[in-house]
């Protein structure tokens, strides 16, 4: 029986930093955030665990698009939908 994942909600973009776990990729997003207390901007990073479908080949350093889906496991609620390219 083949599982079907329906995407809904948020669409994000990030860089794959690890593919060591089976069917899972760790994707890192770097964002600039404003801290009102210090009146400064700072870089913040988020690491998201995403499911790798069978029809998509992903390696470390690839820039990918993620879409939110139903919870797949304890830490995975995103799925990789396409590979945009390699990191610059």
C-alpha positions as a Python dict, from the first residue, in 0.01 Angstrom:
ca = {
    (1, 'X'): (0, 0, 0),
    (2, 'X'): (148, 331, -109),
    (3, 'X'): (113, 625, 128),
    (4, 'X'): (-5, 954, -14),
    (5, 'X'): (97, 1284, 141),
    (6, 'X'): (-123, 1583, 73),
    (7, 'X'): (50, 1917, 110),
    (8, 'X'): (-125, 2195, 295),
    (9, 'X'): (-19, 2507, 476),
    (10, 'X'): (329, 2651, 469),
    (11, 'X'): (577, 2635, 178),
    (12, 'X'): (943, 2689, 274),
    (13, 'X'): (1283, 2681, 109),
    (14, 'X'): (1611, 2566, 261),
    (15, 'X'): (1939, 2379, 218),
    (16, 'X'): (1980, 2007, 292),
    (17, 'X'): (2252, 1957, 553),
    (18, 'X'): (2206, 1587, 634),
    (19, 'X'): (2054, 1279, 471),
    (20, 'X'): (2186, 1015, 712),
    (21, 'X'): (1848, 894, 840),
    (22, 'X'): (1643, 674, 604),
    (23, 'X'): (1378, 866, 404),
    (24, 'X'): (1458, 1182, 604),
    (25, 'X'): (1654, 1497, 530),
    (26, 'X'): (1749, 1773, 772),
    (27, 'X'): (1690, 2108, 602),
    (28, 'X'): (1834, 2431, 741),
    (29, 'X'): (1677, 2774, 692),
    (30, 'X'): (1870, 3092, 770),
    (31, 'X'): (1667, 3402, 848),
    (32, 'X'): (1739, 3754, 965),
    (33, 'X'): (1545, 3847, 1279),
    (34, 'X'): (1503, 4185, 1446),
    (35, 'X'): (1555, 4203, 1824),
    (36, 'X'): (1369, 4512, 1953),
    (37, 'X'): (1549, 4516, 2289),
    (38, 'X'): (1889, 4563, 2125),
    (39, 'X'): (1760, 4737, 1810),
    (40, 'X'): (1972, 4503, 1600),
    (41, 'X'): (1927, 4231, 1342),
    (42, 'X'): (2071, 3886, 1395),
    (43, 'X'): (2084, 3567, 1191),
    (44, 'X'): (1871, 3281, 1319),
    (45, 'X'): (1866, 2929, 1182),
    (46, 'X'): (1600, 2661, 1196),
    (47, 'X'): (1655, 2293, 1127),
    (48, 'X'): (1354, 2107, 993),
    (49, 'X'): (1323, 1730, 947),
    (50, 'X'): (1153, 1655, 615),
    (51, 'X'): (1037, 1338, 441),
    (52, 'X'): (1207, 1241, 113),
    (53, 'X'): (961, 1083, -135),
    (54, 'X'): (1080, 788, -346),
    (55, 'X'): (1067, 985, -674),
    (56, 'X'): (1299, 1267, -556),
    (57, 'X'): (1676, 1227, -527),
    (58, 'X'): (1833, 1460, -270),
    (59, 'X'): (2192, 1501, -156),
    (60, 'X'): (2362, 1728, 95),
    (61, 'X'): (2400, 2083, -26),
    (62, 'X'): (2086, 2087, -242),
    (63, 'X'): (1841, 2378, -219),
    (64, 'X'): (1490, 2231, -181),
    (65, 'X'): (1127, 2338, -145),
    (66, 'X'): (933, 2199, 153),
    (67, 'X'): (558, 2183, 202),
    (68, 'X'): (371, 2122, 522),
    (69, 'X'): (169, 1800, 546),
    (70, 'X'): (10, 1581, 808),
    (71, 'X'): (242, 1456, 1081),
    (72, 'X'): (446, 1165, 945),
    (73, 'X'): (641, 1086, 1261),
    (74, 'X'): (733, 1250, 1591),
    (75, 'X'): (961, 1506, 1427),
    (76, 'X'): (851, 1508, 1060),
    (77, 'X'): (562, 1720, 935),
    (78, 'X'): (717, 1851, 613),
    (79, 'X'): (777, 1683, 278),
    (80, 'X'): (1030, 1774, 7),
    (81, 'X'): (843, 1862, -313),
    (82, 'X'): (1123, 1963, -549),
    (83, 'X'): (1495, 2031, -577),
    (84, 'X'): (1565, 2389, -686),
    (85, 'X'): (1941, 2352, -730),
    (86, 'X'): (2268, 2334, -543),
    (87, 'X'): (2389, 2572, -274),
    (88, 'X'): (2583, 2869, -405),
}
